[in-house]
Amino acid sequence: MKIVVMIPTYNEVSTIKKIINDVLNCGVDLDVLIVDDMSPDGTYKIVKDIAKQNSKVHLLLRKEKKGRGYAGKDGFIKALEMNADFIVEMDGDGSHDPKYIPEFLEVIRDCDVVIGSRYVDNGKDEERTLLRRVVSNFSRLYLSTILGVTIKDPSSGYRMYKKDALTKFVYELKASDPFIVTEVIYQIKKNKLKVKESPIIFLKRFSGESKLRPITLIKYLFKVLKLKISGR
C-alpha cells in the first residue's frame, strides 16, 4: 500500500520545512509530493535540498501554465504515476494538520473519498473571522442549491482519494485556480463516488495571509453556475 501526500505550494518558504516534517511524522508510512510553481521566495529550493536527503520527499517543479488548479491536476497525475493507492491533498500553509491522515486511512475503507470537515461533529474552524464564516456558510448553501451537493464542507481542500476514484475524473479537470476544489466536488457527484466526512480542526495558518479575495469568491459563484449548465 502506497500513500502519497500531494501539497501544492507557492511562496511557502516560512512553513515548508515544518509541513514536510509534520507529514512524514504523522504515524503513517507515506511519500510527500510538493508541487511548486517556481515560487519567487525559493520554496522549491528548500524542497529540492530536503529531497536530496530523504527519498520520501519529491518535488514537481512547474514552469508553465501556473496556477493552483493546474498544479493540483498535475500533482494528482504525478501521484498516480508514482503508483499511489491513496492520494492525500492538503494545503501548505499549516492549516491542515497531518495528524488526521491515519484517521482518513481508516475511514476510506468504506468509501471512495474522505473529506476533512470543519462542519461535522467534533470539527472546528479556528481561523475564520465572522465575515469569512458568513461567506463559508453561504457558499455551502449555494453549492447545495445549484449542484445538489449534500457534503457539509465542500470547500475543504483537505481530502484523501482512492486511486480508482481519482482516475475517474482527474483528466477532466480544467480549473486554473483554487476553483479546482469545487470542480472536484462536481466530478465526485457526477461519477457517483461515495464520500465520507471526517472531523478536523482547521488551524490558523503558520504565517502569511489567505490568497483568497472577495472578487475571487464572486467569480467562483458564476463558475459554479457554468458547471451546472455544462453538466446538463
HELIX and SHEET records of a PDB file:
HELIX    1   1 ILE A   16  LEU A   24  1                                   9    
HELIX    2   2 THR A   43  GLN A   53  1                                  11    
HELIX    3   3 ARG A   68  GLU A   81  1                                  14    
HELIX    4   4 PRO A   98  TYR A  100  5                                   3    
HELIX    5   5 ILE A  101  VAL A  107  1                                   7    
HELIX    6   6 ILE A  108  ASP A  110  5                                   3    
HELIX    7   7 LEU A  130  LEU A  147  1                                  18    
HELIX    8   8 LYS A  163  THR A  167  1                                   5    
HELIX    9   9 VAL A  170  GLU A  172  5                                   3    
HELIX   10  10 ILE A  180  LYS A  190  1                                  11    
HELIX   11  11 PRO A  214  SER A  230  1                                  17    
SHEET    1   A 7 VAL A  57  LEU A  61  0                                        
SHEET    2   A 7 ASP A  31  ASP A  36  1                                        
SHEET    3   A 7 ILE A   3  THR A   9  1                                        
SHEET    4   A 7 PHE A  86  GLU A  89  1                                        
SHEET    5   A 7 ARG A 159  LYS A 162 -1                                        
SHEET    6   A 7 VAL A 113  SER A 117 -1                                        
SHEET    7   A 7 VAL A 195  PRO A 199  1                                        
SHEET    1   B 2 LYS A 124  ASP A 125  0                                        
SHEET    2   B 2 ILE A 201  PHE A 202  1                                        
END                                                                             
